[in-house]
Amino acid sequence: MSWTIDETHDPARTSWVPGADDHPEFPIQNLPLGIFSDGQAPRGGIAIGDRILDLAALAESGLLVGEAQQAAVAASGPTLNPLLALGARPRRALRRAVSALLSEPAREDAVSRWLYPAAACTLHLPAAVGDYTDFYVGIHHATNVGKVFRPDNPLLPNYKYVPIGYHGRASSVRVSGTPLVRPCGQLKAADAAAPVRAPTRRLDFELEMGVWIGTGNGLGETIPIGSAAEHVAGLSLLNDWSARDIQAWEYQPLGPFLAKNFLTTVSPWIVTAEALAPFRTAQPARPADDPVPLPYLLDANDQAEGALAITLDVTLTTPAMRAAGMAPVRLSRSAATHMYWTIAQMVAHHASNGCDLRPGDLLGTGTISAPTHEGFGSLLELTRAGAEPIALPTGEVRSFLEDGDELTLAGRAEAPGYRAIGFGPCTGIVLPAISA
Amino acid sequence: MSWTIDETHDPARTSWVPGADDHPEFPIQNLPLGIFSDGQAPRGGIAIGDRILDLAALAESGLLVGEAQQAAVAASGPTLNPLLALGARPRRALRRAVSALLSEPAREDAVSRWLYPAAACTLHLPAAVGDYTDFYVGIHHATNVGKVFRPDNPLLPNYKYVPIGYHGRASSVRVSGTPLVRPCGQLKAADAAAPVRAPTRRLDFELEMGVWIGTGNGLGETIPIGSAAEHVAGLSLLNDWSARDIQAWEYQPLGPFLAKNFLTTVSPWIVTAEALAPFRTAQPARPADDPVPLPYLLDANDQAEGALAITLDVTLTTPAMRAAGMAPVRLSRSAATHMYWTIAQMVAHHASNGCDLRPGDLLGTGTISAPTHEGFGSLLELTRAGAEPIALPTGEVRSFLEDGDELTLAGRAEAPGYRAIGFGPCTGIVLPAISA
């Protein structure tokens, strides 16, 4: 139901909000949810063009009724968790009501007072993250990374049966724009007898999407694959910053820890399942030799339209580029269709042992690399672990991120006959390590 | 400061609470913190003998002043996170004030009205767990598990440099007494071509301690080893239930996931750092061939008294044992001194890359096995992965846990010249899988 196409997706629908119809990311067909502040307390908002609609004010306005009003009330606090907990129906009702308010010219007088310029607002994390889980469903990334260790057999035997995932750190998830302090950690050179503690020399990004859980499940209960998509409230972009040298030394036998938990950045807006409905597409067919997913992960409808047509870009600026007034350089262009498992499969697998998911939980997809070099989703892959540095227009080269570098992820959902929508930036600048 | 011995540890101090002086776990020298309910809303309490002192009522009583009153107010809500956030000083002030109230006979009339029989109360999780991190500092456990895979080289090269840890699942941490629904998952026999989905056949416990974080650190900040112990509010017992067959198939390359996150059980009381002060002891000397810890993990005072003299017991009852009225059988006796890294080293390492810890975060130590068989902390070790089943007094045998089995952890801190204290039970019964 939440993924149903309705009148809010009509590409002919326009808004009276100045500039919204020409906005590359937030036309009236998007209406993503976030938390903003402007001097008053943080509260829920919806992006429209370069403005933010105040949901707390809207809840007080008397303009909404029924489930839409219930949703706006739930979005009036400092996190969207109460709204996410309501599930798809009130969220969709709010979308339809806001779409109507922002499209009908007669509503401009009543509503425009609750629109603020986004540039004057601060954006916050949209929800308090209860648990953050990072998956590994980008098969080209998994293959590229595996080749470093096992050239002849890069994918482990479980990969095509298990949507591999692991627990990440919730406390250090932050909203786009949060600076990254270069972390220190134990680094051990291959020929060194012992590790040293030093700032990471192999600071990397990971191009991912973040999945926000709406309604959850109780401990001991599972989420059937057929209804798993209904538990997804929406998506953001996610950069799982990584320190490759810390990772190489620490990760066995229990997985990455300090190599990843110093910061995870998400874009500020939850682009809702409702907004993404037109961009559903078939999950790419598995190669003929690949196993069929086990029944608890297999659903015909999910295979038919459980993937999403979202283009993903990574851009970089260096201090020298900014000093020269140069535009960001694109490091990568990938797409969300390069996921071996669907989002529904991730959700169903996560709960398949009775693990409870909660509203506001965040699932990372893992790095989404395209099959070929121009779409690799990390510097580890793009530079072949530093062996083939990237040449920048300034004459600089990059093996890994250097202090002052600013990295930005962008995403764009497109489908024939529909208005394209975007996610807003997921960005961060690298600050020097504080001390070793 | 929080680990200082003061008048509250005087073994001669007695309480007017009936039976408290003879209580094996909760004499007046303990005073652990928890959350209880008795028909009214959950709120903070302190265990004394077989009673619970209502901290919300105490905060209203006018009997406390200053930091002790501040602490009682912070403990009046449904979680202890606000109290944990205050840090050691108010917590210690509350301890000293409550110790005085419960020891001075003249206070009985004023205070006894806020004491409830523990047997009539429900105990809850003491804090909302922001993040749960599980370490791996039980070196005998790590060696035993490593031997399964690498008989000649069981410990990986990083083990004696890095306090190995990984992120666990916060949502499925529950208080003692929560039943365990046997999880289903992907199981793959060594000789099978593909996995099947089925209830786990290798359900295990893990004998651990849980460390509750008090004050935290900001993102990008570190916690120096010399002050790391001050960030510890107290300890509980922790059972990190594990499905060994799910684990074996899923864990590479990113670590355990669904094998662990279906339930983690903690004992209900936070035995505070203050209460544990007399039981500090020297960290066992490393073997001469072992490396010296890197400077950020090395502190003379921590080495001198950063370990804890706590005996740890594991007991089991089966349905047949209960039907026959038999007492629980002890599976293991270990001790917290079998940790290769101290709690302060775990905390300092966790924050060493700038990862932010928050009040109420929970650190598991990892399985604390003794060096010899009678003190192994999991069935994987006790039965050598099922090859040597345990014989029970009923004539039954156990390789792994069966439906109806009830497993209990217990802990006891002892030191010459001081009153021993306990932790309360950490228990759970295994219920059948709901469906495959």
Interface residues (C-beta under 8 A of the other chain):
Chain A: G130 D131 Y136 G146 L156 N158 Y161 V162 I164 G165 Y166 H167 G168 R169 A170 S171 S172 R174 T178 V181 P183 C184 G185 Q186 K188 A194 P195 V196 R197 L219 G220 E221 T222 A243 I246 W249 E250 Y251 Q252 P253 L254 G255 P256 F257 L258 N261 F262 L263 P291 L294 P295 Y296 H349 H350 S352 N353 G354 C355 D356 L357 R358 D361 I434 S435
Chain B: G130 D131 Y136 G146 L156 N158 Y161 V162 I164 G165 Y166 H167 G168 R169 A170 S171 S172 R174 T178 V181 P183 C184 G185 Q186 K188 A194 P195 V196 R197 L219 G220 E221 T222 A243 I246 W249 E250 Y251 Q252 P253 L254 G255 P256 F257 L258 N261 F262 L263 P291 L294 P295 Y296 H349 H350 S352 N353 G354 C355 D356 L357 R358 D361 I434
